[in-house]
Amino acid sequence: MPTDIEIAQKAKLVRISKVAKERLGIDDQHLEPYGHYKAKVSLGYLESIKDRPRGKLILVTAISPTPAGEGKTTTTVGLGDALNRIGKKSIICLREPSLGPVFGMKGGAAGGGYAQVVPMEDINLHFTGDFNAIQLANNLLAALIDNHIHHGNELNFDARRITWKRVLDMNDRALRDITVALGGPGNGFPRQDGFDIVVASEVMAIFCLATSLADLKERLGNIVVGYTREQKPITARELNAHGAMTVLLRDALKPNLVQTLENNPAIIHGGPFANIAHGCNSVIATRAASHLADYVVTEAGFGADLGAEKFIDIKCRKSGLRPDAVVIVATIRALKYHGGVDVKNLNVENLEALEKGIANLERHVNNVRNHYGLPCIVSVNHFTHDTDAEIKLLAKKMAHHEAPIVVARHWAEGGKGAEELARAVVSMIDTTPSDFKFVYEEGLSIWDKIRAVATKIYGAADVTADTKVRAQIKKLQDDGYGHYPICVAKTQYSFSTDPALRGAPSGHVINVREVRLAAGAEFIVLVCGDIMTMPGLPKRPSSERIDIDAQGNVVGLF
């Protein structure tokens, strides 16, 4: 089997203007081409189609991630291709990859095998520059804060209470905690600072939740960047930063149109991580897709306890979007891992471990069906070492959950391998109405919201926090932010805050160790467990395998 990049480089792409016109009815004048195979769609055109009927929205999520891999993006692409193959006008919506994982260890976000979006190298490496624009907007605000303090500090910033960090779209542990402005009076006032990765920036979250340029500017102005000694919040608007920040983001806000290996349309836009942010592509992209096709396939980050919960409680709450069905991606290998099998033994049949690991899938299905109120299908991403006995056991164990099991082979066969899945999804949408609901109501207190998510979705017994954190939560509540949804930052590998607890742990305690206000994005970030907002590179980063040949072709990129 060739590598992902070898498959992508042999693809027969068509000009993106042809994809736009023939598949979506978008004329050339509404496109801003970035070469022949990618383009941005004008916001004016998207505004002109906002009154069209909305297509059916399909959310792809997954079991808790494992080193064995699940294939959520691959399934999203394969399902989109399969829907088009069976005669349904379909488009997929994905997040943009961050260079941190691309050069680190997780990999890109363009799918895999014969279910990919292309041009794969461009999408994984810089793409149309959206992340760079977000990085610049974020860091302009950081520079304006220190410049304001240097020139007299009219707003009375308390240098100990500046909350705004600089960002970089790269994993760099050395930048987590730093001291800035060393070197004398001309360089400003020294203070402790640090960097986050771009996908953790509040600018990224705002970018993905904004509905227009005006909404983007308003939200950017609402960012709380620090506090006075009297703990009065100071906003980006008071620094007159939001106008220039919006200028930097003006072009980035237009969604990006590319294609799959089978020349079907795909919109890729925005990319907050799901364990430290809300993990969904932009509202603008998903809304646009819903007016351009009869079926929209989108994904949420990581498992259904993290990405899907935030998709429901943050993105859907803010945008009015409502999924019609959910696809939960699982693999036999990953379920055996949740059953306790070591990674090197996952290709060996092990029915006992599989039966034990299915508990993880059952918890996710229960959450989707009973706590989100949505019909769901389990897509088993097929691997060559999966045995008939293992697949039969999975189907038997899941039979009473009213979540059909469909084996999909899109990685090896493209859209053809996911046609059964596509038909099952269409049938479910046609026959099973959703009973959509949020995990918590807006009027609950911040503390009751985290308790609802922890006990309903994570299976936890209780939530704890030290006195300082409880006081911060109370202050946010008293200051009028209690109606905001919450964004829980925790490990993606477990329902608990301990990444080593596989399967479906219950009765554990969720400890909130840090609270952050995202006033522009309009949610409260609750950091639980050990979460890094600036990851580090592994001992053998993926970048060591990435190279370019004499003809200018990228090699070693997955």
ROVOSE-307050 format. One line per field, with one value per residue (C-alpha): residue number from 1; residue in one letter; chain; x, y, z. Coordinates in steps of 0.5 Angstrom, whole numbers, plus 2048, in hexadecimal, padded with zeros to 3 digits. Layout:
i = c(NUM, ...) $
aa = c(A, ...) $
ch = c(A, ...) $
xx = c(X, ...) $
yy = c(Y, ...) $
zz = c(Z, ...) $
//
This chain:
i = c(1, 2, 3, 4, 5, 6, 7, 8, 9, 10, 11, 12, 13, 14, 15, 16, 17, 18, 19, 20, 21, 22, 23, 24, 25, 26, 27, 28, 29, 30, 31, 32, 33, 34, 35, 36, 37, 38, 39, 40, 41, 42, 43, 44, 45, 46, 47, 48, 49, 50, 51, 52, 53, 54, 55, 56, 57, 58, 59, 60, 61, 62, 63, 64, 65, 66, 67, 68, 69, 70, 71, 72, 73, 74, 75, 76, 77, 78, 79, 80, 81, 82, 83, 84, 85, 86, 87, 88, 89, 90, 91, 92, 93, 94, 95, 96, 97, 98, 99, 100, 101, 102, 103, 104, 105, 106, 107, 108, 109, 110, 111, 112, 113, 114, 115, 116, 117, 118, 119, 120, 121, 122, 123, 124, 125, 126, 127, 128, 129, 130, 131, 132, 133, 134, 135, 136, 137, 138, 139, 140, 141, 142, 143, 144, 145, 146, 147, 148, 149, 150, 151, 152, 153, 154, 155, 156, 157, 158, 159, 160, 161, 162, 163, 164, 165, 166, 167, 168, 169, 170, 171, 172, 173, 174, 175, 176, 177, 178, 179, 180, 181, 182, 183, 184, 185, 186, 187, 188, 189, 190, 191, 192, 193, 194, 195, 196, 197, 198, 199, 200, 201, 202, 203, 204, 205, 206, 207, 208, 209, 210, 211, 212, 213, 214, 215, 216, 217, 218, 219, 220, 221, 222, 223, 224, 225, 226, 227, 228, 229, 230, 231, 232, 233, 234, 235, 236, 237, 238, 239, 240, 241, 242, 243, 244, 245, 246, 247, 248, 249, 250, 251, 252, 253, 254, 255, 256, 257, 258, 259, 260, 261, 262, 263, 264, 265, 266, 267, 268, 269, 270, 271, 272, 273, 274, 275, 276, 277, 278, 279, 280, 281, 282, 283, 284, 285, 286, 287, 288, 289, 290, 291, 292, 293, 294, 295, 296, 297, 298, 299, 300, 301, 302, 303, 304, 305, 306, 307, 308, 309, 310, 311, 312, 313, 314, 315, 316, 317, 318, 319, 320, 321, 322, 323, 324, 325, 326, 327, 328, 329, 330, 331, 332, 333, 334, 335, 336, 337, 338, 339, 340, 341, 342, 343, 344, 345, 346, 347, 348, 349, 350, 351, 352, 353, 354, 355, 356, 357, 358, 359, 360, 361, 362, 363, 364, 365, 366, 367, 368, 369, 370, 371, 372, 373, 374, 375, 376, 377, 378, 379, 380, 381, 382, 383, 384, 385, 386, 387, 388, 389, 390, 391, 392, 393, 394, 395, 396, 397, 398, 399, 400, 401, 402, 403, 404, 405, 406, 407, 408, 409, 410, 411, 412, 413, 414, 415, 416, 417, 418, 419, 420, 421, 422, 423, 424, 425, 426, 427, 428, 429, 430, 431, 432, 433, 434, 435, 436, 437, 438, 439, 440, 441, 442, 443, 444, 445, 446, 447, 448, 449, 450, 451, 452, 453, 454, 455, 456, 457, 458, 459, 460, 461, 462, 463, 464, 465, 466, 467, 468, 469, 470, 471, 472, 473, 474, 475, 476, 477, 478, 479, 480, 481, 482, 483, 484, 485, 486, 487, 488, 489, 490, 491, 492, 493, 494, 495, 496, 497, 498, 499, 500, 501, 502, 503, 504, 505, 506, 507, 508, 509, 510, 511, 512, 513, 514, 515, 516, 517, 518, 519, 520, 521, 522, 523, 524, 525, 526, 527, 528, 529, 530, 531, 532, 533, 534, 535, 536, 537, 538, 539, 540, 541, 542, 543, 544, 545, 546, 547, 548, 549, 550, 551, 552, 553, 554, 555, 556, 557, 558) $
aa = c(M, P, T, D, I, E, I, A, Q, K, A, K, L, V, R, I, S, K, V, A, K, E, R, L, G, I, D, D, Q, H, L, E, P, Y, G, H, Y, K, A, K, V, S, L, G, Y, L, E, S, I, K, D, R, P, R, G, K, L, I, L, V, T, A, I, S, P, T, P, A, G, E, G, K, T, T, T, T, V, G, L, G, D, A, L, N, R, I, G, K, K, S, I, I, C, L, R, E, P, S, L, G, P, V, F, G, M, K, G, G, A, A, G, G, G, Y, A, Q, V, V, P, M, E, D, I, N, L, H, F, T, G, D, F, N, A, I, Q, L, A, N, N, L, L, A, A, L, I, D, N, H, I, H, H, G, N, E, L, N, F, D, A, R, R, I, T, W, K, R, V, L, D, M, N, D, R, A, L, R, D, I, T, V, A, L, G, G, P, G, N, G, F, P, R, Q, D, G, F, D, I, V, V, A, S, E, V, M, A, I, F, C, L, A, T, S, L, A, D, L, K, E, R, L, G, N, I, V, V, G, Y, T, R, E, Q, K, P, I, T, A, R, E, L, N, A, H, G, A, M, T, V, L, L, R, D, A, L, K, P, N, L, V, Q, T, L, E, N, N, P, A, I, I, H, G, G, P, F, A, N, I, A, H, G, C, N, S, V, I, A, T, R, A, A, S, H, L, A, D, Y, V, V, T, E, A, G, F, G, A, D, L, G, A, E, K, F, I, D, I, K, C, R, K, S, G, L, R, P, D, A, V, V, I, V, A, T, I, R, A, L, K, Y, H, G, G, V, D, V, K, N, L, N, V, E, N, L, E, A, L, E, K, G, I, A, N, L, E, R, H, V, N, N, V, R, N, H, Y, G, L, P, C, I, V, S, V, N, H, F, T, H, D, T, D, A, E, I, K, L, L, A, K, K, M, A, H, H, E, A, P, I, V, V, A, R, H, W, A, E, G, G, K, G, A, E, E, L, A, R, A, V, V, S, M, I, D, T, T, P, S, D, F, K, F, V, Y, E, E, G, L, S, I, W, D, K, I, R, A, V, A, T, K, I, Y, G, A, A, D, V, T, A, D, T, K, V, R, A, Q, I, K, K, L, Q, D, D, G, Y, G, H, Y, P, I, C, V, A, K, T, Q, Y, S, F, S, T, D, P, A, L, R, G, A, P, S, G, H, V, I, N, V, R, E, V, R, L, A, A, G, A, E, F, I, V, L, V, C, G, D, I, M, T, M, P, G, L, P, K, R, P, S, S, E, R, I, D, I, D, A, Q, G, N, V, V, G, L, F) $
ch = c(A, A, A, A, A, A, A, A, A, A, A, A, A, A, A, A, A, A, A, A, A, A, A, A, A, A, A, A, A, A, A, A, A, A, A, A, A, A, A, A, A, A, A, A, A, A, A, A, A, A, A, A, A, A, A, A, A, A, A, A, A, A, A, A, A, A, A, A, A, A, A, A, A, A, A, A, A, A, A, A, A, A, A, A, A, A, A, A, A, A, A, A, A, A, A, A, A, A, A, A, A, A, A, A, A, A, A, A, A, A, A, A, A, A, A, A, A, A, A, A, A, A, A, A, A, A, A, A, A, A, A, A, A, A, A, A, A, A, A, A, A, A, A, A, A, A, A, A, A, A, A, A, A, A, A, A, A, A, A, A, A, A, A, A, A, A, A, A, A, A, A, A, A, A, A, A, A, A, A, A, A, A, A, A, A, A, A, A, A, A, A, A, A, A, A, A, A, A, A, A, A, A, A, A, A, A, A, A, A, A, A, A, A, A, A, A, A, A, A, A, A, A, A, A, A, A, A, A, A, A, A, A, A, A, A, A, A, A, A, A, A, A, A, A, A, A, A, A, A, A, A, A, A, A, A, A, A, A, A, A, A, A, A, A, A, A, A, A, A, A, A, A, A, A, A, A, A, A, A, A, A, A, A, A, A, A, A, A, A, A, A, A, A, A, A, A, A, A, A, A, A, A, A, A, A, A, A, A, A, A, A, A, A, A, A, A, A, A, A, A, A, A, A, A, A, A, A, A, A, A, A, A, A, A, A, A, A, A, A, A, A, A, A, A, A, A, A, A, A, A, A, A, A, A, A, A, A, A, A, A, A, A, A, A, A, A, A, A, A, A, A, A, A, A, A, A, A, A, A, A, A, A, A, A, A, A, A, A, A, A, A, A, A, A, A, A, A, A, A, A, A, A, A, A, A, A, A, A, A, A, A, A, A, A, A, A, A, A, A, A, A, A, A, A, A, A, A, A, A, A, A, A, A, A, A, A, A, A, A, A, A, A, A, A, A, A, A, A, A, A, A, A, A, A, A, A, A, A, A, A, A, A, A, A, A, A, A, A, A, A, A, A, A, A, A, A, A, A, A, A, A, A, A, A, A, A, A, A, A, A, A, A, A, A, A, A, A, A, A, A, A, A, A, A, A, A, A, A, A, A, A, A, A, A, A, A, A, A, A, A, A, A, A, A, A, A, A, A, A, A, A, A, A, A, A, A, A, A, A, A, A, A, A, A, A, A, A, A, A, A, A, A, A, A, A, A, A, A) $
xx = c(800, 803, 804, 7FE, 803, 804, 7FD, 7FC, 801, 7FE, 7F7, 7F4, 7F2, 7ED, 7ED, 7EA, 7E6, 7E3, 7E1, 7DE, 7DA, 7D8, 7D7, 7D4, 7D2, 7D7, 7D9, 7E1, 7DF, 7DE, 7E4, 7EB, 7F0, 7F6, 7F9, 7F5, 7F3, 7F1, 7ED, 7E9, 7E2, 7DF, 7DB, 7D7, 7D5, 7D4, 7CF, 7CB, 7C9, 7C8, 7C0, 7C1, 7BE, 7C3, 7C6, 7C6, 7CC, 7D0, 7D5, 7DB, 7DE, 7E1, 7E3, 7E9, 7EF, 7F5, 7FC, 7F8, 7F4, 7ED, 7ED, 7E7, 7EA, 7EB, 7E3, 7E1, 7E4, 7E2, 7DB, 7DB, 7DD, 7D8, 7D2, 7D4, 7D5, 7CE, 7CB, 7CB, 7CD, 7D2, 7D8, 7DD, 7DF, 7E6, 7EB, 7F1, 7F8, 7FC, 804, 805, 802, 805, 80C, 80A, 807, 800, 800, 7FC, 7F5, 7F3, 7F1, 7F5, 7F5, 7F0, 7EC, 7F0, 7EF, 7F4, 7F9, 7FB, 802, 7FF, 7F9, 7FE, 804, 801, 7FB, 7F8, 7FC, 7F6, 7FA, 7FF, 7FA, 7F7, 7FE, 7FF, 7F9, 7FA, 801, 7FF, 7FB, 801, 805, 800, 7FF, 807, 807, 802, 805, 80C, 809, 805, 800, 7FA, 7F6, 7F9, 7FB, 7FD, 803, 802, 7FB, 7FC, 7F9, 7FA, 800, 803, 802, 806, 804, 809, 80B, 810, 810, 816, 811, 80C, 80E, 813, 815, 814, 817, 81E, 823, 822, 81D, 81C, 81A, 814, 812, 815, 80F, 80D, 80A, 809, 807, 801, 800, 7FC, 7F6, 7F5, 7F5, 7EE, 7EF, 7EE, 7E8, 7E5, 7E7, 7E3, 7DD, 7DC, 7D7, 7D9, 7DF, 7DB, 7D9, 7E1, 7E3, 7DE, 7E0, 7E8, 7E6, 7E3, 7E9, 7EC, 7F3, 7F5, 7F3, 7F4, 7F7, 7EF, 7EE, 7EA, 7EA, 7EE, 7EB, 7EE, 7E9, 7EC, 7F3, 7F0, 7F3, 7ED, 7EC, 7F3, 7F2, 7EC, 7F0, 7F5, 7F0, 7EC, 7EE, 7EF, 7E7, 7E5, 7E5, 7E9, 7E7, 7EB, 7E9, 7E9, 7ED, 7E7, 7E6, 7E0, 7E0, 7E3, 7E3, 7E9, 7E9, 7EB, 7EE, 7EE, 7F0, 7EB, 7EE, 7F0, 7EB, 7E4, 7E7, 7E2, 7E3, 7E0, 7D9, 7DA, 7DC, 7D7, 7D1, 7D4, 7D4, 7CD, 7CA, 7CF, 7CD, 7C8, 7CC, 7D2, 7D7, 7DB, 7DF, 7E1, 7E7, 7EA, 7E4, 7DD, 7DE, 7E2, 7E1, 7DA, 7D8, 7DB, 7D8, 7D1, 7D2, 7D6, 7D6, 7CF, 7CC, 7D0, 7CE, 7C7, 7CA, 7C7, 7CA, 7C5, 7C9, 7D0, 7D5, 7DA, 7E0, 7E4, 7E9, 7E9, 7F1, 7EF, 7E9, 7EE, 7F3, 7EE, 7ED, 7F4, 7F8, 7FF, 800, 805, 800, 7F9, 7FA, 7F9, 7F1, 7EF, 7E8, 7E8, 7EC, 7E7, 7E1, 7E4, 7E6, 7DF, 7DD, 7E1, 7DC, 7D6, 7D7, 7D8, 7D2, 7CE, 7D0, 7CE, 7C7, 7C5, 7C9, 7C9, 7C3, 7C5, 7C5, 7CC, 7CF, 7D6, 7DB, 7E0, 7E6, 7E9, 7F0, 7F3, 7F4, 7ED, 7EA, 7E2, 7E2, 7E4, 7DF, 7D9, 7DB, 7DA, 7D4, 7D1, 7D3, 7D0, 7CA, 7C5, 7C8, 7C4, 7CA, 7CC, 7D3, 7D5, 7DC, 7DF, 7E5, 7E6, 7EE, 7EF, 7E9, 7E7, 7E0, 7DE, 7E0, 7DC, 7D5, 7D2, 7D3, 7D1, 7CA, 7C9, 7CA, 7C5, 7C0, 7C1, 7C0, 7BA, 7B7, 7B9, 7B8, 7BD, 7BB, 7C1, 7C3, 7C8, 7CC, 7CA, 7C6, 7C9, 7C6, 7CA, 7D0, 7D7, 7D8, 7D1, 7D3, 7DA, 7D6, 7D1, 7D7, 7DB, 7D5, 7D1, 7D7, 7DD, 7DA, 7DD, 7DA, 7DC, 7E0, 7E5, 7E9, 7EE, 7EC, 7EF, 7EC, 7E5, 7E6, 7E7, 7E1, 7DD, 7E0, 7DE, 7D7, 7D6, 7D9, 7D4, 7D7, 7D3, 7CF, 7D5, 7D6, 7DC, 7E2, 7E5, 7EC, 7EF, 7F2, 7EF, 7F1, 7EC, 7E6, 7EA, 7EF, 7F4, 7F6, 7F8, 7F1, 7EF, 7E8, 7E2, 7E4, 7DF, 7DE, 7E5, 7E5, 7E7, 7EB, 7EB, 7F2, 7F1, 7EC, 7EC, 7E7, 7E7, 7E2, 7E3, 7E1, 7DC, 7DE, 7E1, 7E7, 7E8, 7EF, 7EE, 7F4, 7FB, 7FA, 7FF, 7FD, 804, 806, 80D, 810, 811, 818, 817, 813, 80F, 813, 819, 816, 814, 818, 818, 81B, 81F, 818, 815, 811, 80F, 811, 810, 809, 805) $
yy = c(800, 807, 80C, 812, 817, 812, 811, 818, 81A, 815, 818, 81B, 822, 827, 82E, 831, 835, 82F, 82C, 832, 833, 82C, 829, 830, 835, 83A, 83E, 841, 848, 845, 842, 844, 83F, 83D, 839, 834, 830, 834, 83A, 83E, 840, 847, 849, 84D, 847, 843, 849, 848, 841, 841, 840, 83A, 834, 830, 829, 823, 824, 81D, 81E, 819, 818, 812, 80D, 810, 811, 80B, 80A, 805, 80B, 80B, 80F, 814, 819, 813, 811, 818, 818, 811, 812, 819, 815, 810, 814, 817, 810, 80E, 815, 819, 820, 821, 825, 824, 829, 828, 82C, 82E, 82A, 82E, 82D, 82B, 824, 824, 825, 821, 81A, 81A, 81C, 820, 821, 81F, 818, 812, 80C, 80D, 812, 819, 820, 823, 826, 823, 826, 82D, 82B, 829, 82E, 835, 834, 83B, 83F, 83F, 83D, 842, 847, 845, 844, 84C, 84E, 84B, 84D, 854, 855, 852, 857, 85D, 85B, 85C, 862, 865, 864, 866, 86D, 86E, 869, 86E, 868, 866, 85E, 85A, 857, 851, 850, 850, 84A, 84B, 846, 846, 840, 83C, 837, 832, 82E, 831, 82F, 834, 83A, 838, 83C, 842, 849, 84F, 856, 854, 859, 860, 865, 866, 85F, 860, 85D, 856, 851, 849, 847, 841, 83E, 83A, 836, 83A, 835, 837, 83E, 842, 845, 83E, 83D, 843, 842, 83C, 83E, 845, 846, 84C, 851, 856, 850, 84E, 855, 856, 84F, 851, 858, 854, 850, 851, 852, 853, 857, 85D, 85C, 85D, 857, 85B, 858, 85B, 859, 859, 85F, 864, 863, 864, 85E, 85A, 85E, 85D, 855, 855, 858, 852, 84D, 850, 84B, 845, 845, 843, 83C, 837, 833, 82D, 826, 81E, 819, 818, 81F, 820, 827, 828, 82E, 82F, 835, 836, 831, 832, 82C, 828, 826, 82E, 831, 82F, 82B, 82D, 830, 837, 839, 83D, 836, 832, 837, 838, 830, 82F, 834, 831, 82A, 825, 821, 824, 820, 823, 821, 823, 822, 81B, 817, 818, 81B, 820, 823, 821, 823, 82A, 82A, 829, 82E, 833, 833, 831, 835, 83C, 83A, 837, 831, 82A, 823, 81F, 818, 816, 811, 80F, 80C, 806, 801, 7FA, 7FB, 801, 7FE, 7F8, 7FE, 800, 7F9, 7F9, 7F6, 7F9, 7FD, 7F8, 7F2, 7F5, 7F2, 7EB, 7E9, 7EA, 7E9, 7EA, 7F1, 7F3, 7F1, 7F5, 7FB, 7FC, 7FF, 805, 805, 804, 80A, 80E, 80C, 80D, 814, 815, 812, 814, 81A, 81D, 81A, 818, 812, 80F, 80A, 806, 806, 801, 803, 7FD, 7FA, 7F4, 7F0, 7F1, 7EA, 7E8, 7E5, 7EC, 7F0, 7EB, 7EC, 7F4, 7F3, 7EE, 7F3, 7F9, 7F6, 7F9, 800, 802, 804, 800, 7FD, 7FF, 7FC, 801, 801, 808, 808, 802, 803, 80B, 80D, 806, 803, 807, 807, 802, 807, 80D, 809, 807, 80F, 811, 80C, 80E, 815, 813, 80F, 811, 818, 81B, 81D, 823, 825, 829, 825, 82B, 831, 838, 83B, 836, 838, 837, 832, 82E, 82E, 82B, 826, 824, 823, 81F, 81B, 81A, 819, 817, 812, 816, 816, 81D, 823, 827, 82D, 831, 837, 83C, 838, 838, 840, 841, 83D, 841, 848, 846, 844, 84B, 84F, 84D, 847, 841, 841, 83F, 838, 834, 831, 82B, 82B, 824, 81D, 81A, 813, 812, 814, 816, 81B, 815, 813, 80C, 80A, 807, 804, 807, 809, 80B, 80E, 812, 81A, 81F, 825, 82C, 82F, 835, 83A, 83E, 843, 844, 84A, 84B, 843, 844, 83D, 83C, 837, 832, 82F, 828, 823, 824, 828, 82B, 831, 831, 82A, 828, 824, 81C, 819, 817, 81D, 81B, 821, 81D, 819, 81F, 821, 823, 820, 824, 825, 828, 822, 822, 81B, 818, 81B, 816) $
zz = c(800, 7FE, 803, 804, 801, 7FB, 7FA, 7FA, 7F5, 7F0, 7F1, 7EA, 7ED, 7E9, 7EA, 7F0, 7EB, 7E8, 7EE, 7F1, 7EB, 7E9, 7F0, 7F4, 7EF, 7F1, 7EB, 7EA, 7ED, 7F4, 7F4, 7F6, 7F4, 7F7, 7F1, 7ED, 7F3, 7F9, 7F9, 7FE, 7FD, 7FE, 804, 800, 7FC, 802, 805, 7FF, 800, 807, 806, 802, 805, 80A, 808, 80D, 812, 814, 819, 819, 820, 823, 829, 82E, 82A, 82A, 827, 823, 81F, 81E, 817, 818, 813, 80E, 80F, 80E, 807, 806, 808, 804, 7FD, 7FF, 7FF, 7F9, 7F6, 7F7, 7F4, 7FA, 7F9, 7FF, 802, 807, 80D, 810, 815, 812, 815, 81A, 818, 81F, 81E, 817, 819, 820, 821, 81F, 818, 813, 812, 80B, 80C, 80A, 804, 7FF, 803, 803, 802, 7FD, 7FB, 801, 802, 802, 807, 80C, 80B, 80B, 807, 805, 80B, 810, 816, 814, 814, 81B, 81E, 81C, 81E, 825, 826, 823, 829, 82E, 82B, 82C, 833, 835, 831, 835, 83B, 839, 837, 83D, 83F, 83F, 83F, 846, 844, 84A, 846, 84B, 848, 841, 83E, 836, 834, 82D, 829, 824, 81F, 821, 827, 82B, 832, 834, 833, 838, 83D, 83B, 83E, 839, 838, 83B, 839, 83C, 83C, 835, 834, 839, 840, 841, 843, 843, 83C, 838, 831, 82F, 829, 824, 824, 82C, 82A, 82C, 825, 822, 826, 824, 81D, 81D, 820, 81D, 818, 814, 814, 818, 81D, 81D, 81F, 824, 827, 827, 82A, 830, 831, 839, 838, 840, 846, 84A, 851, 853, 84F, 84A, 843, 83D, 836, 82F, 82D, 833, 82F, 828, 826, 823, 81D, 81A, 81D, 818, 812, 813, 813, 80E, 808, 80D, 80F, 808, 808, 804, 7FE, 7FC, 7FA, 7FC, 7F8, 7F4, 7F2, 7F7, 7FA, 801, 806, 80B, 80F, 816, 81B, 823, 827, 82A, 831, 832, 82E, 82B, 825, 81F, 818, 817, 818, 811, 80E, 810, 80F, 808, 807, 809, 804, 7FE, 7FF, 801, 806, 80A, 80D, 813, 819, 820, 823, 827, 82A, 82B, 832, 830, 829, 828, 82F, 82D, 826, 82A, 830, 82D, 825, 824, 82A, 827, 820, 81F, 81C, 81D, 81B, 818, 81A, 81D, 81A, 820, 81D, 820, 81E, 821, 822, 827, 82A, 82C, 82F, 833, 836, 838, 832, 831, 82A, 827, 828, 825, 81F, 822, 823, 82B, 82C, 833, 833, 82D, 832, 837, 833, 830, 836, 834, 82D, 831, 836, 830, 82C, 833, 833, 82C, 82C, 833, 835, 82E, 82C, 825, 821, 81F, 81B, 81D, 817, 818, 814, 812, 812, 80F, 815, 818, 818, 817, 81E, 821, 81C, 81E, 825, 825, 821, 826, 82C, 829, 826, 82C, 82B, 825, 822, 81C, 81A, 813, 811, 80C, 808, 805, 807, 802, 7FD, 7FE, 7FD, 7FA, 801, 805, 801, 806, 80B, 807, 806, 80D, 80F, 80A, 80C, 813, 812, 80E, 813, 81A, 81C, 821, 828, 828, 82F, 833, 838, 83D, 83D, 83C, 842, 847, 84B, 848, 84E, 84C, 845, 846, 84B, 845, 840, 845, 848, 841, 83C, 840, 845, 84A, 852, 853, 851, 856, 856, 85B, 85F, 85A, 854, 857, 858, 851, 84F, 854, 851, 84A, 84C, 850, 84A, 846, 842, 845, 83F, 83A, 838, 83B, 837, 83B, 839, 83B, 839, 832, 834, 83A, 83C, 843, 843, 844, 83D, 83F, 841, 83B, 839, 83D, 844, 849, 850, 84F, 851, 84C, 84F, 84C, 84D, 849, 846, 840, 83E, 836, 836, 82E, 82D, 832, 836, 83C, 83C, 842, 842, 845, 846, 843, 83C, 838, 834, 831, 82F, 82E, 829, 82A, 82A, 823, 81F, 819, 816, 816, 810, 80C, 806, 7FF, 7F9, 7F3, 7EF, 7F5, 7F7, 7FF, 802, 808, 80A, 80D) $
//
